Amino acid sequence: MWAGVASDLAELFGSGIYKALLEEPDYQLFLGRAGLKKPFPRDMRFLSKKQQEDLQSAAQMHAGLLIADLQKGESLRERRAKAQTVEGPVTLYRSWNGAYPKSKFGFWWFSEGLMREAQAQAAPLPAKQMEWLRDRLAVPMTGVIAIASR
């Protein structure tokens, strides 16, 4: 199943330039690995065929790295794993472990609706909310210490 998720992620990453992510350091790193330079193009139409192929290759590598990170951190239960694009405007939340500052820049995002459901289903206890969210999406096993909107 992880191969299917990696394939879906690679297709998402390689199918376009996501303007909403252009200021995100991880996305900039990904675009740099694809050989793109700042200022980054805002549309695939501005990429040469070679650049599009390089973006596809970088997308496959990036997807593989993300899946490896998910597996290593045991942060997502495989049976529910999938990749999808979220259409906005939408409020997204990111969770991280405050004891590990670098974890703040991970890819643990979820919708406001899911956050509300976690709070309703799992009471006000952060540990219970973490377990509830972990069963439904990618949440690090080290725990949710802080939740911020973006």
N, C-alpha and C positions, 0 to 999 in steps of 0.2 A: 504494500500500500504506500509506503514512503516514496517509492519510485514514481507513483502516480502524482503524489503531492509535489515532488520535485519537478516533474514535467509541467504541471499546471503553473507552478511558480515561475519556472523559466519562461513559459509562454507569456505570462503576465509581465514579467520584467522586460522581456525582449520585444514586446509588441508596441511600445510607445514610450514617449517621454512624459513623465508625470510632473506637470508644472507645480502642483501642490507640494511636491517633495523636493524641489530644487534647492531649498535652503537646508535640508536635512543632511548632516555630515555623512551618515551611512549611505545615503543615496548619491551624494557627490562622490564618495569613494567608489561606489559601484560604477558610476559614469566614467570616472577616471580610469578604472580598470578596463573599460570598454574603449579607451583611447580618446575619449572626448575631453575637451579642455574648456575652462571657463572663458567667457561666459557660455554656459551650456545652451545648446539649441533647445528651443521650447516646443519643437514639433519634429516628428520623424521625417517630414517632407524636406527638412533642411539637412538630412544626412545622406551622404553618398552611399552607394550600394555596399562598398567595403565597410563603411562605418556601421551600417545596419547589420552586416554579417558579424562584425566585431561585437556589437551590442548583443546579438543573439548568443555568441560564445560566452561573453561575460555573464549573461543572464543564466546560462546553464551552470556556470561555475558558482555564481552567487547563490543560486537555488540549492545546489549541492551543499555549499557551506552552511546555509541556514538549516537545512535538514539534518546535517551532521551535528550542529549545535543543539537542535531540538532533541535528537537522540541522546547525545552526551549528557545533557542536563535533565533528561527524563521530564521534560517540561510540557509535554502534550501527549495525551493518550492517543495512540495510533488509530484506534477504531473510529474516532470522530474527526480525524485530520482532513482538512481540505484547504484549498486556496481559492480566494474569491476577491473580486474588486468591489469596493464599497462606493456607491454614488453619493455625492453630497448635495447640499451642505448637510453635515452630520457632526455631532460632537463625539469625539473619540476619547477614550481613556487609555492611559498607559500605566502599567504597574511595574514596580521595581522593588528591590530589597535595599532599604536605606543603609544597611550595614556595608553594602558594596556599591560605592558611588558609580562605578562604570556600568552597573546593571541598569542605571537610569536611561541609558541609550540603547536598550534592547528593543525588540520588536514585539512586545507584548501589548497589543492594542485590542480594545473591544468597545462596543457601542454603549451609549448611555442606557439604552433599554436593557441590555444584559447586566449592566452595573446595578440598575434599579432592581432587577429580578434577583440578583445575588444578594442584595441587601435585604430584600423581602423574604427570600427563601432561607437565608443562612443567618438571620438575626444580625445584631450589630457587632458581633465578634469578628475581627479581621481574620483570624485563623479559620473560622467556619466559612467566611466569604471566599477566602483563598482556595479552600478545598472545593467549594461549589464551582468556582470559576475554573479551577484546574481540570475538573471533570468535563468542562465544556469547551475549553480553548487553551491556548498556550500561556501558562503561568509557571514561573520558575519554582522548582521544588524548594528553593531556599526561602520562599515566602514572600507575601505581599506585605510590605511595611508601609509603603506610601502609594497613594493613587493621585494622579494629576490629570486634569483635562488639558486638551490641546485644541 
